[in-house]
Amino acid sequence: MRALVFLGICLTMVLSLEVGAQDPSALRLQVRELHDLEDHKGIISLIDSLSETRELSSEFSFYMGRALFNAGRTTEARLILRTLENDSELGPRATQMLATIAIQQRNNTEALSYLLKLSSLYPENPVYHQRIARIFYAEGNYAAAMNYMLTAYRRDTLNQTSIADLADIWMKMEMPGNAFRLLNNGIALYPENFLFRRQMVSVCYRQRKMPETVEHAAFLTERGDTTPTVVRLKAFAYFDLGELDKSDFWLDYLLSNELISEDIFFYKGKVAEAKGNVNEALRNYEEAVKMTLSPNFDPFILQLAISLHENKKYQESIKWLQSARSLKDSPQLIYYLARNFDLFYHDKQPALLHYQMFIDRPGVGLEEQRAYARQRVREFRELLHLQGE
């Protein structure tokens, strides 16, 4: 008798569970609990089993699309969510996920269409303006990126993401003054924001504000942030401020950590030269020239050639200048070639040829060198005339 009673109770419980499983409120609760636990696979299995016995409502289709999205099955999620994007209740949330999928898949045209729709639905929400701005930024349309990021910033002037992104956009647009003022305000609000400080190091260096460059870089390095760009610019700024030992310390720090680049060797050379260590300076300039594959090649090689020239190593200077001319035939290179030929060779014809070439080359600046070149050309011609040549 007891066994029959127990069996009846069990049957009642099973029936009540089956009924509960069909109840939308109970199902909704299960989905919510699984979602809170981030068990997206569990939600997919639950709704899959439900779809075998009945057609899914829009609500449960959305739950399925969201679970697929969160599980990284974005292709399947997109198919479901696209059927819901015009739903009066679920459309905005479906559109948010569709926009994110499009961004992840680098489909900028589709992402923009969804984000523009959301920004018109929720014009006071800065998030959609931020995301639109980032797409335009990625495509190199900095003017459009600035307009949308400015809108986002004006919607919420305390939003640190908008401040950082807008500063980056202004730097790309060669507007470091705007970036400086914005980041200055940002740092006043959030002095411990490391990203603002890193950006400020680059902004201040671009504006040749060397004390401020050092100030913000020091804030970071004192707190353990030795990001290579921060340390590089700190070292360069110390050099420009005449703090040679401090500049050398941070340049050596970079080299000892195998953070090597042509400009680090270049500044090592400048520091050594400023300290009077000529041979060390020449070694570093040569290292900079050897490893560079950048647009900086011309100034690096020119500095090496000038230093060799000033230390009366004319033949080596000529070698580097002739190599440089194959990359960029600048007036300065021609002038220093003429000077080296003048001082090294007894035959003055190569010097005369290069002085004249330098004089004939159009361009602004170098007036003192042009005057000297004209004087030497006159002297050479008078000498050649006297020699009957």
C-alpha positions in Angstrom: 0.0 0.0 0.0 2.8 2.4 0.9 4.5 1.6 -2.4 1.4 2.6 -4.3 1.1 5.8 -2.4 4.8 6.7 -3.1 4.4 5.8 -6.8 1.3 8.1 -7.0 3.3 11.0 -5.4 6.1 10.5 -8.0 3.7 10.5 -10.9 2.1 13.7 -9.6 5.6 15.3 -9.4 6.5 14.3 -12.9 3.2 15.5 -14.3 3.6 18.9 -12.5 7.2 19.2 -13.8 6.0 18.6 -17.4 3.3 21.1 -17.0 5.8 23.6 -15.5 8.1 22.9 -18.4 5.4 24.1 -20.8 4.6 27.2 -18.7 6.3 30.3 -20.2 6.9 31.9 -16.8 8.7 28.8 -15.6 10.7 28.6 -18.8 11.5 32.3 -18.7 12.8 31.8 -15.1 15.0 28.9 -16.2 16.5 30.9 -19.1 17.2 33.8 -16.7 18.9 31.6 -14.2 21.0 29.9 -16.9 21.9 33.4 -18.4 23.0 34.7 -15.0 25.3 31.7 -14.7 26.5 32.3 -18.2 25.5 28.8 -19.2 24.6 29.7 -22.8 25.0 26.2 -24.0 22.4 25.2 -21.4 19.9 27.8 -22.8 20.5 26.5 -26.3 19.8 22.9 -25.3 16.7 23.9 -23.4 15.2 26.0 -26.2 16.2 23.4 -28.8 14.1 20.8 -26.9 11.2 23.2 -26.6 11.3 23.9 -30.4 10.7 20.2 -31.1 7.2 20.3 -29.7 6.1 23.8 -30.5 6.8 26.9 -32.6 9.0 29.4 -30.7 7.6 32.8 -29.8 9.5 35.9 -30.6 10.6 36.1 -27.0 12.2 32.7 -26.9 13.6 33.2 -30.4 15.4 36.2 -28.9 16.7 34.1 -26.0 18.0 31.6 -28.5 19.7 34.3 -30.6 21.2 35.9 -27.5 22.5 32.5 -26.2 24.1 31.7 -29.6 25.6 35.2 -29.7 27.1 34.8 -26.2 28.3 31.3 -27.1 30.3 32.7 -30.0 28.0 31.1 -32.7 27.5 34.4 -34.4 26.5 33.1 -37.8 23.6 31.2 -36.3 22.8 34.1 -34.0 22.7 36.6 -36.9 20.1 34.5 -38.8 17.7 34.5 -35.8 18.3 38.1 -34.7 17.7 39.5 -38.2 14.1 38.2 -38.0 13.6 40.3 -34.9 15.3 43.6 -35.7 11.9 45.3 -36.5 10.1 43.8 -33.6 8.6 46.7 -31.6 9.7 45.3 -28.2 12.7 43.1 -29.0 14.1 45.0 -32.0 16.5 47.4 -30.3 18.2 44.6 -28.3 18.4 42.4 -31.4 19.9 45.3 -33.3 22.5 45.9 -30.6 23.8 42.4 -31.0 23.6 42.5 -34.8 25.7 45.7 -34.7 28.3 43.9 -32.5 28.4 40.9 -34.8 29.0 43.2 -37.8 31.8 45.0 -36.0 33.4 41.7 -35.0 33.2 40.5 -38.7 34.7 43.9 -39.9 31.5 44.5 -41.9 31.6 48.3 -41.3 28.8 49.1 -43.7 26.3 46.9 -41.9 27.6 47.9 -38.5 27.1 51.6 -39.4 23.5 51.0 -40.5 22.6 49.3 -37.2 24.5 51.9 -35.1 22.9 54.8 -36.9 19.5 53.3 -36.3 20.3 52.9 -32.6 21.6 56.4 -32.3 18.4 57.8 -33.7 16.3 55.6 -31.3 18.5 56.7 -28.3 20.0 60.1 -29.2 21.1 60.8 -25.6 23.1 57.6 -25.3 26.8 58.3 -26.0 27.7 54.7 -26.6 26.3 54.5 -30.1 28.0 57.7 -31.2 31.3 56.3 -29.8 31.0 53.1 -31.8 30.1 55.0 -35.0 33.2 57.3 -34.4 35.5 54.2 -34.0 34.3 52.8 -37.3 35.0 56.1 -39.1 38.4 56.3 -37.3 39.3 52.8 -38.4 38.5 53.7 -42.0 40.6 56.9 -41.8 37.7 59.3 -42.0 38.9 61.4 -39.0 36.6 64.3 -39.6 33.5 62.1 -39.4 35.0 60.3 -36.4 35.6 63.6 -34.7 32.0 64.8 -35.2 30.5 61.6 -33.7 33.0 61.4 -30.8 32.4 65.1 -30.0 28.7 64.3 -29.8 29.4 61.4 -27.5 31.7 63.5 -25.3 29.1 66.3 -25.1 26.4 63.8 -24.0 28.7 62.8 -21.1 31.7 64.9 -20.4 32.8 62.5 -17.6 33.1 59.5 -20.0 36.8 58.6 -19.9 36.5 56.5 -23.1 35.2 59.4 -25.1 38.0 61.7 -23.7 40.7 59.2 -24.7 39.3 58.4 -28.1 38.7 62.1 -29.0 42.3 62.9 -28.0 43.5 60.2 -30.3 41.4 61.5 -33.2 42.7 65.1 -32.7 46.3 63.8 -32.7 45.6 62.1 -36.0 44.2 65.3 -37.4 47.3 67.2 -36.3 45.4 69.1 -33.6 47.7 68.5 -30.6 46.5 71.7 -28.9 42.9 70.4 -28.7 44.2 67.1 -27.5 46.3 68.8 -24.8 43.4 70.9 -23.4 41.0 67.9 -23.4 43.5 65.6 -21.7 44.4 68.3 -19.2 40.8 68.5 -18.2 40.6 64.7 -18.1 43.6 64.4 -15.8 42.2 67.1 -13.5 39.1 64.9 -13.1 40.9 61.6 -13.1 44.6 62.1 -12.1 45.3 58.4 -11.7 44.2 57.6 -15.3 47.2 55.9 -16.8 45.9 56.1 -20.4 45.4 59.9 -20.2 49.0 60.2 -18.9 50.4 58.0 -21.7 48.6 60.1 -24.3 49.7 63.3 -22.6 53.4 62.2 -22.9 53.0 62.0 -26.7 50.9 65.1 -27.0 53.4 67.2 -24.9 56.4 65.9 -26.8 54.7 66.7 -30.1 54.1 70.3 -28.9 57.7 70.5 -27.7 56.5 70.9 -24.1 59.5 69.0 -22.6 59.0 69.7 -18.9 55.4 68.5 -19.2 56.6 65.5 -21.2 58.9 64.5 -18.4 56.3 65.3 -15.7 53.7 62.9 -17.1 56.3 60.3 -18.0 57.7 60.4 -14.5 54.3 59.9 -13.0 54.0 56.7 -15.0 57.5 55.3 -14.5 57.4 56.0 -10.8 54.3 53.7 -10.6 55.9 50.9 -12.6 54.6 51.8 -16.1 57.6 51.5 -18.3 55.8 51.4 -21.6 58.5 51.7 -24.4 56.9 54.9 -25.9 56.7 56.6 -22.5 60.4 55.8 -21.7 61.6 56.8 -25.2 60.0 60.2 -25.1 61.1 60.7 -21.5 64.7 60.1 -22.6 64.4 62.3 -25.6 62.8 65.1 -23.6 65.6 64.9 -21.0 68.1 65.4 -23.8 66.3 68.5 -25.1 66.2 69.8 -21.5 70.0 69.3 -21.3 69.7 66.6 -18.6 72.2 64.3 -20.4 72.8 61.8 -17.6 69.0 61.2 -17.1 68.6 60.9 -20.8 71.4 58.4 -21.0 70.0 56.4 -18.1 66.6 55.8 -19.8 68.2 55.2 -23.2 70.3 52.5 -21.5 67.2 51.1 -19.8 65.6 50.6 -23.2 68.7 49.0 -24.7 69.2 46.7 -21.7 65.6 45.5 -22.1 66.2 44.8 -25.8 63.8 47.6 -26.8 66.0 48.7 -29.7 65.2 51.1 -32.5 67.1 53.5 -34.7 66.0 56.6 -32.8 67.3 55.2 -29.5 70.8 54.8 -31.1 70.4 58.2 -32.7 69.8 59.9 -29.3 72.6 57.8 -27.7 74.8 59.4 -30.3 73.5 62.9 -29.6 74.1 62.4 -25.8 77.6 61.1 -26.3 78.4 63.9 -28.7 77.1 66.5 -26.3 79.3 65.0 -23.6 82.3 65.1 -25.9 82.6 61.4 -26.5 83.1 61.6 -30.2 84.0 57.9 -31.0 81.0 56.7 -29.0 78.8 59.1 -30.8 79.9 57.9 -34.2 79.4 54.3 -33.2 75.8 55.0 -32.2 75.0 57.1 -35.2 76.3 54.3 -37.4 74.2 51.8 -35.5 71.1 54.0 -36.1 71.9 54.2 -39.8 72.5 50.4 -40.2 69.2 49.3 -38.6 66.9 52.0 -39.9 64.3 51.2 -42.6 62.2 54.2 -41.9 61.7 57.8 -43.2 64.2 58.8 -40.5 67.0 57.3 -42.5 67.9 60.7 -44.1 68.3 62.7 -40.8 70.1 59.8 -39.1 72.7 59.4 -41.9 73.1 63.1 -42.3 73.9 63.5 -38.6 76.4 60.7 -38.9 78.0 62.3 -41.9 78.1 65.8 -40.3 79.7 64.3 -37.1 82.3 62.5 -39.2 83.0 65.7 -41.2 83.4 67.8 -38.0 85.9 65.2 -36.7 87.9 65.5 -40.0 86.9 62.0 -41.1 86.1 63.3 -44.6 86.4 60.1 -46.6 84.0 58.2 -44.3 81.6 61.1 -44.4 81.7 61.1 -48.2 80.9 57.4 -48.2 77.7 57.8 -46.0 76.6 60.9 -47.9 76.8 59.2 -51.2 74.8 56.3 -49.9 72.2 58.7 -48.6 71.8 60.4 -51.9 70.5 57.2 -53.4 67.6 57.5 -51.1 67.0 61.2 -50.8 69.0 63.9 -52.7 68.6 66.8 -50.3 70.4 70.1 -50.5 72.1 69.5 -47.1 73.6 66.2 -48.3 75.0 68.0 -51.4 76.5 70.8 -49.3 78.3 68.4 -47.0 79.6 66.4 -49.9 81.0 69.6 -51.4 82.6 70.5 -48.1 84.2 67.1 -47.7 85.5 67.1 -51.3 86.8 70.6 -50.7 88.8 69.6 -47.6 89.8 66.1 -48.5 90.8 66.2 -52.2 93.6 68.3 -53.8 91.5 68.3 -57.1 88.8 71.0 -56.5 86.6 70.1 -59.5 84.3 67.7 -57.5 83.9 70.3 -54.8 83.2 73.0 -57.4 80.6 70.8 -59.1 78.8 70.1 -55.8 78.9 73.6 -54.5 77.3 74.8 -57.8 74.8 72.0 -57.6 73.9 73.1 -54.1 73.5 76.7 -55.1 71.2 75.8 -58.0 69.0 73.6 -55.9 65.8 75.4 -54.9 64.6 75.6 -51.3 64.3 77.8 -48.2 66.8 78.0 -45.4 70.5 77.2 -45.4 71.3 80.9 -46.4 74.6 80.9 -44.5 75.7 77.7 -46.4 74.6 79.1 -49.7 76.6 82.3 -49.1 79.7 80.2 -48.3 79.1 78.0 -51.4 79.0 81.1 -53.6 82.2 82.4 -52.1 84.0 79.1 -52.7 82.7 78.9 -56.3 84.1 82.4 -57.0 87.5 81.5 -55.4 87.7 78.3 -57.4 86.9 80.0 -60.7 89.5 82.7 -60.0 92.0 80.0 -59.2 91.1 78.0 -62.4 91.3 81.2 -64.5 94.8 81.9 -63.1 95.9 78.4 -63.9 94.5 78.8 -67.5 91.9 76.1 -67.1 
